[in-house]
């Protein structure tokens, strides 16, 4: 204490003002704990909700990505999509926004002389795009490219089960298919299909895909294996993208693709992006509403506490006025205490709020959130403003206190 | 001839039909020690509030240090009080969360600039230097009143005004406080004290008696002034 007062020896008014304000709070801590708690609880809820508010689009966006691709990219005109174009697209969107980006090449093949469609893709990316597919067995991968996934419809038609082997046949890229000779036997037709311009390969059923959609009619294989089989380089018919973005961002990305990569034609899946935006909008409105309610409740709480404080300290205020303090000086001291309360409560609330937001995010979305450093000054500033605003009416009561009446002897 | 520091000319204070002060005339010279006595409801507190610039008269004029303050507004009276009056209260009225020296510095803070050295000197004058860093709750009643006196003196006021300054003190502390007033009087400080205590009233140079808002007696005690002080000092 002595060290502190030594600083005031040739002192300044500002230093003594701070000493009075902090002394009042520190030495009357038990009286002010309720006010600090009220502000801290308000700040906890506010900073927690704001942290969630800013994290919801990211968190929910990723949740929505499990409902499938939200951007389909097609080649413009007859040309197909090359690997270079695919790379350009990936760079344009940005790796941090891409949940999955799966190119698809469709190839007609025959199984037992019946036509079927093989979809060559990057199976790992396709899995990221479509985590909702129900797979009996396992997803295909690069460890064994001859073990593939078939649609449930094909499995039922061909009576294929997990582990069964079946043969696909077809015409290599750029070769002409010959119509089956009507006068030839099936054995002769099969012999002709195995000629040089054709391909054939035995594949093993590793997984059976059920989606309730068109996917059940495809055979899913690794796109590079398909390219090798048909004797061609990488040429995709379509790219399915799952991107963390709302409708506006997606529209921006689409126009950028159209502008920068004219070979491509992007199409946003509106049904998904619109649903995402509606849910997000409602959630954010709810968070905003709760935040406003919390701020109002905090203001009322601070107002009543300050009102009680001014009433309780009537004698002290009267004494200060009797000693020659002008109203504005006494009011500035009380407001200074309010500011300090706001700073302490706001600072406490920021850290408790982050803990609150983290727990909510872990429980609801199963993911943590990043600490927003900006929340520290913003929350403290908001609560300083709230405390000061809530203190104005109680502090103005200082003007009604007359020292002669309050300090009269007994 | 001593300079007139305070003059009340035909001062009345009227609350509805009640005349708390009725046509009071009083003048006090610089360096005087005046005690104001009278029964409860006689107008002592009203008079000291008007002299201390905490109230204004309904009628008449109050001349403080050659300035008529009777029609000043509240802000102006606050300024005058801060610069010219040192107040001592019956209930001490120290700020509970500030130490003794900080309580003295509060008066400096509102007046001009807080200076701990000066505040310590004021506490030394009232014999409390070694208790300077104690909170009011850690001080006895007498010590608290001495802090209050140090605070009243710190800005070198023209009038030291006490409202029952010994009212809450035991005999020993009353003697210490009166002794401090005596030393201040020797230094030329003008002292005006309201008191119920005849012994404290008797030690002043001059005593006025109030009743029903009027001065019924104005006693010059100059002749017995030194004697009374000696008796009080016993």
Interface residues (C-beta under 8 A of the other chain):
Chain A: X1 X2 X5 X6 X8 X9 X10 X11 X12 X13 X16 X17 X19 X20 X23 X24 X26 X27 X28 X315 X316 X319 X320 X321 X322 X323 X324 X325 X326 X327 X329 X402 X403 X404 X407 X408 X409 X410
Chain B: X45 X49 X52 X54 X55 X75 X78 X79 X81 X82 X83 X87 X89 X90 X91 X93 X95 X96 X97 X98 X99 X101 X102 X105 X106 X107 X109 X110 X111 X113 X114 X115 X116 X117 X133 X135 X151 X163 X164 X167
